[in-house]
């Protein structure tokens, strides 16, 4: 499953992603997911 292929190029969340770095979330939940 590739999210990049599923989300339209002009979707609003792509614009949000360009302006906000959500990488900190991965560190917050790393112990929750294998």
Residue, then its C-alpha position, 0 to 999 in steps of 0.5 A: x500500500x502506497x499512500x503517495x499513489x492513493x492521495x490526489x496530487x491536489x489534495x489539501x493534505x498535500x499542501x498541509x504536509x508541505x508546511x508542517x513537519x509531522x515527523x515528530x509523531x513517529x518518535x511519539x508512537x514508535x513503541x506502539x507499533x512494531 
